[in-house]
Amino acid sequence: MEKIHAVYNSRFSNLHEIKISPLSRAYTFSDSVYEVIPFSNSEIIAFDKHILRLEKSCNALDLLLDFKKTTKEILELISISNLKNGYVYYQVSRGVDDIRSHIFSDNLSIETFGYVVEHVFKSQKLKVMLCKDLRWHRCDIKSTSLLGNILSMNNAKKKDCDEVIMHKDNILTEGGASNVFFTDSKTVFTPSLSKNILPGITREILINEIKDAGIEVVEDEFNINDLKKAESIWLTSSTKGLAQVSDIVDLEVDLKEDHPLYLRCNKIFKDKFLGSC
């Protein structure tokens, strides 16, 4: 088995050697948050923005994390991995209980865990399914509590789909593990941020870059009917980059493969953040 470099409570080891208590609140309650930090051609993509989002997630749960230590650990994981392209998964939980309890003790010590793996951005064309958004009402927190996403995405897998696009009462929110964009001939549209949508880092940096390139971007409330009129739809995330939607199995759409506006946005993103990857 290939060794995966990891760290647990500031101790570096290999992933298969790390042992975590079953009374970790990450395990018993999903009382934890996480971040995924990608790097390409040995350059970390939007590192400061990822750390800031992790800080916001921790603040929302009143988790007092040492961010200087966390930053150092993430950088060290990347360094010792000797990987050119990949990502770090880093998780922060409230700690380990003496016995399982909804009300946590005030003297718990923050528990941290991270690992680094190889990952190369590849062009993807995804078949997706629409589904109701089953998740809780604080999806802006990057919590490890992802059961709603898991149920929806694995239900979609049964229909030979790669991802989902979720909605609340027909109002679009996001993908199962991504943000949603769609276009007409000249404008890019994406649902505006709310507590129902995780503020994706790839979403943010893409919007900034394509706006700077003169492309109009509209952030607003959109519904399923707006997708029917779209010429191109794509999903973004730290590991997907920009991934085209080729078909929505339960919605009649007429999507143009390799739409010129998508290709332009994808090139802007790749040139800026992925180099020759």
Secondary structure, 3 states (H helix, E strand, C coil): CCCCEEEECCEEEEHHHCCCCCCEHHHHCCCEEEEEEEEECCEECCHHHHHHHHHHHHHHCCCCCCHHHHHHHHHHHHHHHCCCCEEEEEEEECCECCCCCCCCCCCCCCEEEEEEEECCCCCCEEEEEEEECCCCCCCCCCECCCHHHHHHHHHHHCCCCCEEEEEECCEEEEECCCEEEEECCCEEEEECCCCCCCCCHHHHHHHHHHHHCCCEEEEECCEHHHHHCCCEEEEEECCCEEEEEEEECCCCCCCCCCCHHHHHHHHHHHHHHHCCC
